Amino acid sequence: MRVEKPIGKYSRRQSQKYLKRGLLSLIPVILLYLTSITWLPTYIYVGMFETLRGLLAGICITLSAVYLWQPLYTWKEGLEGEEFVVRNLLRRLNDDYALFSDILLKDGKRGNIDHIIAGPTGIFVIETKNNKGRIVFDSSGWKGIIGDPIQQLFRNTLRVKDVLKRSVVFNDRELHVNAILVFSNPKIKLKLLEYPKYCSVIQINGENDTKLSELITNGSPIFSNQQIDLIEECIRSKIGNFEESLKH
């Protein structure tokens, strides 16, 4: 598999941003702690407000965990999941397939797309989730995960279709993009009581798992090498953070 754009700096920058904010949020907690220990030279007697000082420390810790450390953990886990998917595919897809990862499209919309794969058997948009615990999907939606990953996947798929419709490859043929939701944590307990329409949902149980690569390659070729090159060129021209990959 040809890695046309590796995982870039976007996810790492997000993780570092929340880490810095989290560390800064600990400053008032440390100050409150140092001024509340009676045997320290930094102790400050505040009389009737002693109890209030402890309450403020607790609030600061809670806010830091909820609004800063949790997003840091989410971005870090997501980055590890994306890297896991790349390692899995590198072992199994040949150079007929091109991989773009951590993509920021020039379409004025926020959010990155985890992976786009273009090859003879089609175009694939992959949304990776690296959650832990028990996750269930049924007719009422998702349980055990924040938000709706399928809606996120559909939005990204539509964004990719908007880009590709400009390619000459689709001047006289139907444009179809395959949507795949991948749970990359082998320890997750995923239960699908109902299968979503218009997308595939799989769980990778290790780097030797072949489910994802088989899903991508098990199909009749629909694109020639020349058409794949044109599709890649179209995708590459619309990636806002493509230049950073050249520095790796």
Secondary structure in CASP SS format (residue, H / E / C, confidence):
PFRMAT SS
TARGET T0000
AUTHOR 0000-0000-0000
METHOD secondary structure of the structure
MODEL  1
M C 1.00
R E 1.00
V E 1.00
E E 1.00
K E 1.00
P C 1.00
I C 1.00
G C 1.00
K C 1.00
Y H 1.00
S H 1.00
R H 1.00
R H 1.00
Q H 1.00
S H 1.00
Q H 1.00
K H 1.00
Y H 1.00
L H 1.00
K H 1.00
R H 1.00
G H 1.00
L H 1.00
L H 1.00
S H 1.00
L H 1.00
I H 1.00
P H 1.00
V H 1.00
I H 1.00
L H 1.00
L H 1.00
Y H 1.00
L H 1.00
T C 1.00
S C 1.00
I C 1.00
T C 1.00
W C 1.00
L C 1.00
P C 1.00
T C 1.00
Y C 1.00
I C 1.00
Y C 1.00
V C 1.00
G H 1.00
M H 1.00
F H 1.00
E H 1.00
T H 1.00
L H 1.00
R H 1.00
G H 1.00
L H 1.00
L H 1.00
A H 1.00
G H 1.00
I H 1.00
C H 1.00
I H 1.00
T H 1.00
L H 1.00
S H 1.00
A H 1.00
V H 1.00
Y H 1.00
L H 1.00
W H 1.00
Q H 1.00
P H 1.00
L H 1.00
Y H 1.00
T H 1.00
W H 1.00
K H 1.00
E H 1.00
G H 1.00
L H 1.00
E H 1.00
G H 1.00
E H 1.00
E H 1.00
F H 1.00
V H 1.00
V H 1.00
R H 1.00
N H 1.00
L H 1.00
L H 1.00
R C 1.00
R C 1.00
L C 1.00
N C 1.00
D C 1.00
D C 1.00
Y C 1.00
A E 1.00
L E 1.00
F E 1.00
S E 1.00
D E 1.00
I E 1.00
L C 1.00
L E 1.00
K C 1.00
D C 1.00
G C 1.00
K C 1.00
R C 1.00
G C 1.00
N C 1.00
I E 1.00
D E 1.00
H E 1.00
I E 1.00
I E 1.00
A E 1.00
G E 1.00
P C 1.00
T C 1.00
G E 1.00
I E 1.00
F E 1.00
V E 1.00
I E 1.00
E E 1.00
T E 1.00
K E 1.00
N C 1.00
N C 1.00
K C 1.00
G C 1.00
R E 1.00
I E 1.00
V E 1.00
F E 1.00
D E 1.00
S C 1.00
S C 1.00
G E 1.00
W E 1.00
K E 1.00
G C 1.00
I C 1.00
I C 1.00
G C 1.00
D C 1.00
P H 1.00
I H 1.00
Q H 1.00
Q H 1.00
L H 1.00
F H 1.00
R H 1.00
N H 1.00
T H 1.00
L H 1.00
R H 1.00
V H 1.00
K H 1.00
D H 1.00
V H 1.00
L H 1.00
K C 1.00
R C 1.00
S C 1.00
V H 1.00
V H 1.00
F H 1.00
N C 1.00
D C 1.00
R C 1.00
E C 1.00
L C 1.00
H C 1.00
V C 1.00
N E 1.00
A E 1.00
I E 1.00
L E 1.00
V E 1.00
F E 1.00
S C 1.00
N C 1.00
P C 1.00
K C 1.00
I C 1.00
K E 1.00
L E 1.00
K E 1.00
L E 1.00
L C 1.00
E C 1.00
Y C 1.00
P C 1.00
K C 1.00
Y C 1.00
C C 1.00
S E 1.00
V E 1.00
I E 1.00
Q E 1.00
I C 1.00
N C 1.00
G C 1.00
E C 1.00
N C 1.00
D C 1.00
T C 1.00
K H 1.00
L H 1.00
S H 1.00
E H 1.00
L H 1.00
I H 1.00
T H 1.00
N C 1.00
G C 1.00
S C 1.00
P C 1.00
I C 1.00
F C 1.00
S C 1.00
N H 1.00
Q H 1.00
Q H 1.00
I H 1.00
D H 1.00
L H 1.00
I H 1.00
E H 1.00
E H 1.00
C H 1.00
I H 1.00
R H 1.00
S H 1.00
K C 1.00
I E 1.00
G C 1.00
N C 1.00
F H 1.00
E H 1.00
E H 1.00
S H 1.00
L C 1.00
K C 1.00
H C 1.00
END
